[in-house]
Amino acid sequence: MAGEANNGSGKRTVRIGVFIPTECQLLDAASVDIMGSMGHECMSYHASSCSVLLIYMTMISHSMPKVIIDLAPSVEIHYIGSVKAGETIKLTSNETIVATNRFSDPEVAPGKLDIILVPGPDPTTKFPEDSIAWLRAQGDTPGVDILSVCTGIFICGQAGLLRGKNVCGPRALQDMIRAKGFGEKALLGDKYRWIQDGNFWSSGGVTNGNDLVAAYARASPHFPNPVVEIACEMTDVGDRPRAYEKELIDFPEFVKGVIAAAQ
């Protein structure tokens, strides 16, 4: 199992791949930061690796027991695309990130990673077949967990990872997912923010990925519970119920109502 390796200090390393073969929603990809916040690098206030949370972490440093910091695993995050390492991957809101790896790199081959997070792209995108084969191989590797966020469900579906599974996906796109014929056992995205079936976890749209990651971390052996709860409190996630509490709105009618109210 990849995560049983250590980083040279004797500390266990959790290796995470964020898989973006074409492009994705920025908010979907950002859910990985919750797991990044559970890393020893962040818990121990290393400014170079966790500068965004440094001020907040410094504020609570006097109340953070060393035993909690020592519990946190090292977290190593790879941003994996169809481009070469060092080239950029496009996200929404005019954002880009630099790929740390191409999916064909030996460093991120099946068996080298513990967790694959798949943020959502344009669901009409045609994904490179060799990248889909890579994701399929990751899902078939014992000990690897796949976390699909929002329309990441379409990439995972093309890779055959939905076959025979209970899955979510965005509430408003349930019919579109069903029409693809991915072979899922049941589509439950109209009821739940996230669901687990074996090593496959899937969420509803966009920020439901935060709920998914929080739930995954609480269930995963990779992250000690005290570390998980502190990180979830720091990032203010993980407190929404799994089941939706309100009915899905008719979005076109909602937009009409907003326009009418503004006139």
N, C-alpha and C positions, 0 to 999 in steps of 0.2 A: 504494500500500500504506500502510495507516494508520500503521504504526510508523516509516515513514521521516520522519515529521514530527518536530520537536524541541520541547523545552519552553522555548525562548527562550534557553537557555544554549549551544546548539549540540550538546547531547547528545541522542542518539536516544531516543525514547520508545516503549516497548512498552505497548500499551493492551489491558487484559484486562477482559472482562466476566464476572462470576459471575451466571449466569442462574437465578433462583429464581421461577418464575411463581406458585407456591402456597406451599409450605414445603419444608424439606429436612433431611437429617441433618447435624448440626453437624460431625461428623468429616469428612464428604464435602467440605463447603464449606471447611474448614480447610486442605485441600491447596493452596489458592491461596497460602497464606503461604510455601510453598517458593519460588514465583516472586517473591513480594514480597521475600524475603530475597536475591534476586539483583539487586535494584535498587540503583542508586547511592545512593538515599535511605537505604537500610539499611546498605550497605557503608561509607558515610561517617559512620555513627553519628548520624544526626539523631534526637534523642530524640523529637521531635514526631511523626515518621512511623514509628518503629520502636522504641518504648519497651520492648516485650517482650524484644527481643534486645539492648537497649542494654548491660546489664551484661556479658553474654557478649562482645559486640563490643568493649567497652572492654578486657576482659581480653586480647583478642588484638590490640589496636590496634597494639602495638609490633612485631608480626610481620607485619602486613598491608601489603605494599608499595603505594605510591601508584599504581603502574602497574596493579595489580589493581582498585583503587577506580575509577580512571579508565576502565577497560575496561567497568565495569558500566553498562548502560543505565538510563535513568530508567524506572520501572515505575509505571503509572497503573492503579488498579483501580476498576472500577465494579461496584456491587451493584445488579443490575437485576431488578425485579419487575413484577407487574401493578398494584402500588400506585403512588401518586405519590412523587416524590422527597421525602424527609423523613419518610415514613411507615414503619412497621416491617414486617419480614418475619419470620415465625415459623420458628424452628429447633427441633430437639429439645433435651431437657434444660432446658426452660424458658428458652431463650435466644432473643433477637431481635437482628436487625441493622437498621440504618436504611438504607433504599434510597437510593442516590445518584441513581438514574434509574428512570423507567418505561420499558418497552421501546419505547414509541412516541416517546420523546424523540429529537430530531435528533442529539444528541450521541452516541448509541449506535446510530445507523442502520447498516445494512449498508455496509461500506466505512470505517467510523470506528473499528473495533476490529480487533485482530490475532488475539486468542484469546478463545474463549468456553468457559468452564468450566461444566459442567452437573452440579451435585451432585444426589444422589438424593433424590426425594420418596417418599411413600407410593405404591407402584406402582399402586394402585387408583384414584388421583386422576384426575378428568377435568380436563384443562388447558384454559384459555381458548383458543379457536381462533385469535384474533388474535395471541396470544403464540406459538402454535405456528407460525403463518405467519412471524412475525419470525425464529424460530430457523431455519426452512427457508431463508429468504432469506439469513441469515448463512452457512449451510452452502454455499449456492450462490455465494457471493461469492469470487472469486479472492483468495488470500492470507490467508484467514481459516481458522484451525484450530479444530476443535471437540473438546473434551476431555470425554468423558462418564464420570462417576464413579458406580459402583454402579447404583442404580435410575434414574439419569439416562438410562439406556438406553431407558426407556419414553417419556420426553419426546422423545428423539431419534428413536425409532421412529415416534411419531405424526407427527413432522415429515418423515418420509420419508428420514431421513439414513442408515438402515441398509440401504436397498435396494441389493442387489448387493455388499454389503461383508462382509468377515470381521470379526466383532465378539466382544466378551466378555460383560459383564454378570455379575451374581453367580452363583457356582457353583450355589447351591441353587435358583436361579430359572430355569435354562435351559429347562425345559419350559414355564414360564409365558411366557417371552419368545417361544419358538417358536410357542406357541398364538396369539399376537397377530397372526401373519401379517405381520410388518413387511417381509418380502422380503429378509432378509439372505442373503448367499451361504453363510456357515457360522457357526455358533455355537461358539466355542472357549473359552468361559468355564469349562468344566470342566477345561481344561488350563493356561490362562495367566492370570496376574495382570493383564495388559494386552496390547493388540494395536493396531497401527496399520494402517489401510488408507486410503491417500491422505491427505486432510486430516482424516480422522476417526479419533480415538483413543478407545478405550474400556477401562474397567478392570473388574475384579471388585468384590466388595463392600467397602465402607467404606474401610479404610486401604490397600487396594490402589490407591486413588487417589493415595497418596503415591508409590508405585512408578511409576505412570503419569506423574505430573508430572515426576519425576526423569528418566525415560526420554525424555519429550518435550523437556525442556530440553536434554538432551545432544544431541538430534538437530536442534534448532531453530536457525535462523540468528539468532534474536532474542537469544540469550544466549551470550556467549563462553565457551568450555570452561573456562578457569581459574576464571571466576566461578561457573559451574555446580558444579564440583567442590568449591569452597570452601563454597558455600551448602549443598550436600548433606551435607558433613561437619558443618557447623554445626547443621543440623536433623536429622542422624542418619537420613537416608533414602537410598534408591537402591542398597542393597547386597544386596537379596534377589533371587534368580533370577527370571526371567520365568515359568518353568514352576513349577507347584506341586510340592512335594517329597513330599507325603503325600496320600493318598486323601481324598475328601470323606467326612466322618463322617455317620452316620445320626443326625441331631440329636435326634429324639425318644428314641432309645435312649441317647444320650449324657446327656440330661437325667435319664432314669430311673436311669442309673448313678450320677450325681452325688447324686441324692436317696437312693439306697440306701446309698451310702458315708457319707452324713451321719447316717444313722439309727443 
